[in-house]
Amino acid sequence: MPPFIGRRTQLLKGLPATSTVEENSAAGVSVYDFNVTVSSLAAEGVAILPTIVNSNPLTEAFDIESKGGLEFRVITTGNPVLDYETMPKSFDLQIFVEDATGRTDLNILTIHVTDKNEHPVFRGNLAIQTVTIYVLEGTPPERIYQVDAADPENEKLQYSLLPATLPFSIRKSGDIFSTKEFDYEKDPHCYFLNVTVTDPEGLNSTKTVNINIININDERPYFTIKQRIYRIPEEQSPGTIVANVTAKDPDDEDSPSRLFYSIQSSDRHFSINPATGVLQVTGRVDRDALPLRLHPNISLIVRVEDGPSSGHASEMEITIIIDDVNDNPPECNPSAFRKEANENTTPGTFLVDLRNYCKDIDVDPSNNQFSFTGLSGFGSNNFALESTVSGRLVVKPHQFLDMCNGGSFFALKRTMGNYRKRETTKNRHSINGTIDLENPANQGVEVYTLTVRVQDIAHPTYSNIIYIYIRIKPVNEFFPVFLNLSYVFSVSEITKVGSSIGRVHATDKDWPPSVITYSIVAATGTRDYTNIFWISPTKGDVRILARLDYETTQKHIFIVQASDQENSATASVTVNVLEVNDEEPVCSPNFFSLQIPVDLAVGTNINGFRIECQDRDSDPRSFRYFINKGNENRHFIFSPSAGSNTSHLILASRFDYESGLDTNWIYSLNVHITDDNLVSARDKTTHLIKTGTVTLSIRVIPNPTTATTTTPGFTVVTKRENLYSPSAWYVPFVITLGALLLLGLLGWLGLRSRCPPARKGRRSPRINAPEKKKPKKDVVVTMTKLNTIFDGEARDPVTGRMYEFSTRSGARRWKKSNEPLQPVLAMQVTSNATEKSGQGVDTAEAPSEKEPSEKRKELTAATKAAAKPSAGQSETPGQSGLRLQKKKQESEDGELSSPVP
């Protein structure tokens, strides 16, 4: 994963920024353009398009739309419309974007709303409509209207009237004044004034004011109609004219009267035209609903005026009688009936009385009478109505009587007795012969849908339909039957818990089919399979509740039951578990620490290390070994790399620290061991590969920094001494015992050189020849004090015992089972020649300048004593499993050869 995923990066080009937008801008106005830049790694472009995630203050007035490609722009939404005077004048928009690689960016766009000079606006009634002003004739000049207007920028406004020749004026305050006293007979009856309001910059708005001059009258109008009572049928359509009310005004004898009609009493059924006096129906007039059901007469007080608000008026009472008509069909509540009847219901059995549920709400008795007719629907031939008046529905008996030789009563009883005897047989028939649910001729019909028409007797014959659903109740007489007596399912051992592995199915010949419930009732052996398998109670779907394991159980057998609540049947289920490569190789050791010299020869089995792997479901020949991680410059390999359950760690190439190719002194190897087949080749479900993991820590020990001087004929042994803790009691013991053994060996060699063995037979004369001396071998011992801290532990590959080691100095010791990991002291004696060979022996660090002076000892067998542990001395890790051979002096300079493993 790239390191920049999830970090904020400069993706929004052109942000942060500041822009402006004019108030009252329409939706879609561009405010600011910007781009999105993505890296070459974001091949899929932008994952989350630029989005306004927040704003200060909060607003939905802005949005972002694409201009194509990676170009975007901020636009106005028009909701809400920006207003400089009432809304905030600045918005900070937080814009967020994320590209396909997960990089994100968040920047702020500041938008300032600029002011725009707007037209003045009218307020009050003049803002929403044309105002009409009525002025009575003879009224002296006065204020007749107040114009209310405002400027959005709160500037001072100027008012004006057009045309200026009219007898009206307007002041700075917006008040309109009449400038004369009007005469209705001489002056115009109506004036239209254009009121204009203008701001200082010249923007203006204009509205129209109508001024009507009202004639003054002093006479009361009177009605000219004589009829006061009217009769209409109910349910007349709105707009139906009931009466034409007329009146006259004495003040208008020479011209049509200008009168205003109204109904003074509160009534929702009728209205009167205020200008013409036409009385008409406006609402539903229902004679069958209250209050008209009890009081069918409606009284109206009609008023006529010669002025809209004041003046002279007259009133008159008009009575309207509402007549009933047959306008309602019979209604049944409920309109659908659901009844049940057994297959053996006796013919003539009463099912339902429909008249108890039906009525006609018409008021007049001649309009609310009804009858029941038209019994129809599927299976209607099995039922009948006793009469059209009663509405009683019964089981129709005639079919049963047809079966009884003429239909006599005795034949009916005899047939009924025979029916009861045959009721328990599988081929029984119902009493009426057609509603038997198991009858092949009518199988599956358990509900009959009947319709009965309930209809008015009076004209028009309104009617309704009654629905009757008769359910035939079955008798449970059959056992469930499984389609198979046994079921076999094969399922992979890695099938997920909860997965369906198969389905069992059972049927029941009863109709309708009984609800069959499935369950697990028994199993072979003592195992409780209800904890391993689950069966759907309704569908028979078998699912697993626990993980299956081929290596543990290859086959499961259990019994399932199908029950219809009364009867039941069983079947066996066998589940064969298919083997799958679901076990990963397990290797020992799975963690190990090694130390090797920097000049270890290529091809060497490092410290004799090997791993041994096992797999419960795979052949060892399927194992493959490879180093997945940490093998820098490919210095290490495993051999063999495949086909075996054991493999050795091999050095594949030399280390090169001098040229800088290698810089790492500690290698953490992640070794993968994979398998790719099953132990058994049969019943393979899928080809899976499992991987085991071994972790190795390899420390490369550099060459000592101190140079050891060698001379011909001398063996140089570098001895380094570690400081140890009091718990390491065996260290001084080993040193003392080794010194005693060396002293004993020197004494034995001295005696042997002075006392040669006697020869048998004839003695030769003693000749005092000069003795040839062997060159001496001086041993140089260097003591270095190291504070050894054992901060790691690992398992010895040969003995399997756990040991502790120091990652700094490489020193090792056996781990006690009851001793925790702690800093201890140890000593290690290593020959200079062994340091050069480096096979399985840890290299000590170079001595510092503060070490004690070198002590030379004439000890030719020092190397042997250092290489062999004395009796009673425990071996150090890395020595166990190794063979030490005698070293032979091959070169003239006395250099010791490397120990052979």
URZI-V996723 format. One record per backbone hydrogen bond with DSSP energy under -0.5 kcal/mol. NH is the residue of the N-H (numbers start at 1). CO is the residue of the C=O. Records with the same first field share a line. If there is no record, write none. Layout:
NH->CO ; CO
This chain:
5->2
6->102
7->4
9->104
11->9
13->11 ; 35
15->12
16->108
17->108
19->110
21->112
23->114
24->82
25->22
28->76
29->26
31->74
32->74
34->72
35->13
36->70
37->11
42->39
43->41
45->42
47->98
48->98
49->47
51->96
53->51 ; 94
54->94
56->92
63->75
65->73
67->71
68->71
71->68
72->34
73->65
74->32
75->63
76->29
77->61
78->61
79->80
87->83
91->111
92->56
93->91 ; 109
94->54 ; 92
95->93 ; 107
96->51
97->105
98->48
99->103
100->45
102->99
104->7
105->97
107->95
109->93
110->17 ; 108
111->91 ; 109
112->19
113->89
114->21 ; 112
121->150
123->148
126->123
127->124
128->125
129->125
131->129 ; 208
133->131 ; 210
135->133 ; 212
137->214
138->182
139->136
144->176
145->176
147->145 ; 174
148->123
149->147
150->121
154->151
158->198
160->196
162->194
166->163
168->166
169->177
171->175
174->171
176->145
177->169 ; 175
178->142
179->167
182->139 ; 180
184->182
186->183
187->183
191->211
193->191 ; 209
194->162
195->193 ; 207
196->160 ; 194
197->205
198->158
199->203
202->199
205->197
207->195
209->193
210->131
211->191
212->133 ; 210
213->189
214->135 ; 212
222->248
224->246
225->246
230->319
232->321
234->323
235->285
239->281
240->237
242->279
243->279
245->243 ; 277
248->222
252->249
253->250
255->252
259->257
260->305
261->274
262->303
264->262 ; 301
265->301
267->265
271->280
273->278
277->273
279->243
280->271 ; 278
281->240
282->269
283->269
286->284
287->285
289->286
292->289
293->289
294->291
295->291
298->320
300->318
302->300 ; 316
303->262
304->314
305->260
306->312
314->304
316->302
318->300
319->228
320->298
321->230
322->296
323->232 ; 321
327->325
331->359
333->357
337->467
339->337 ; 469
341->471
343->473
345->342
348->395
349->346
351->393
352->393
354->352 ; 391
355->390
356->353
357->354
358->355
359->331
367->364
368->364 ; 365
371->455
372->388
373->371 ; 453
376->451
378->449
380->377
382->379
383->380
384->394
386->392
391->387
393->352 ; 391
394->384
395->349
396->382
401->397
402->398
403->399 ; 400
404->401
405->402
407->401 ; 404
408->404
412->408
413->409
414->410
415->411
416->412
417->413
418->414
419->415
420->416
421->417
422->418
423->419
425->422
428->425
431->343
433->430
437->435
439->436
442->439
443->440
444->437
445->442
446->444
448->470
450->448 ; 468
451->376
452->466
453->373
454->452 ; 464
455->371 ; 453
456->462
457->369
458->369
462->460
464->454
466->452
467->335
468->450
469->337
470->448 ; 468
471->339 ; 469
472->446 ; 470
473->341 ; 471
477->475
481->507
483->505
487->572
489->574
491->576
493->578
495->492
498->544
499->496
501->542
502->542
504->540
507->481
516->514
517->563
518->537
519->561
521->519 ; 559
522->559
524->557
527->524
529->527
531->528
532->529
533->529
534->543
536->541
540->536
542->502
543->534
544->499
545->532
546->532
552->549
553->549
556->575
558->573
559->522
560->571
561->519
562->569
563->517
564->567
569->562
571->560
572->485
573->558
574->487
575->556
576->489 ; 574
577->554 ; 575
578->491 ; 576
582->580
586->614
587->585
588->612
592->695
594->697
596->699
597->838
598->701
600->597
603->651
604->601
606->604 ; 649
608->605
609->606
611->647
612->588
613->645
614->586
618->615
622->619
623->620
624->674
625->641
626->672
628->626 ; 670
629->670
632->630
634->631
635->632
637->650
639->648
643->623
647->611
648->639
649->609
650->637 ; 648
651->604
652->635 ; 650
653->635
655->598
662->656
667->698
668->666
669->667 ; 696
670->629
671->669 ; 694
672->626
673->692
674->624 ; 672
675->690
679->617
684->681
685->579
688->686
690->675
692->673
694->671
695->590
696->669 ; 694
697->592
698->667 ; 696
699->594 ; 697
700->665 ; 698
701->596 ; 699
702->700
709->707
713->892
714->711
716->714
717->715
718->716 ; 830
719->717
720->828
721->784
723->786
728->725
729->727
731->728
733->729
734->730
735->731
736->732
737->733
738->734
739->735
740->736
741->737
742->738
743->739
744->740
745->741
746->742
747->743
748->744
749->745
750->746
751->747
752->748
753->749
754->750
755->751
756->754
768->766
769->767
773->771
778->776
779->857
780->778
781->779 ; 855
782->780
783->781
784->782
786->721 ; 784
788->723 ; 786
790->788
791->789 ; 805
792->805
794->803
795->591
796->801
800->796
803->794
804->813
805->792
806->811
807->805
810->806
813->804
815->802
819->816
820->818
826->723
828->720
830->718 ; 828
832->716
835->831
836->832
837->833
838->834
840->838
851->848
852->783
855->781
856->854
857->779
859->777 ; 857
862->859
865->861
866->862
867->863
868->864
873->870
879->876
880->876
882->879
883->901
885->883
890->888 ; 895
891->895
894->891
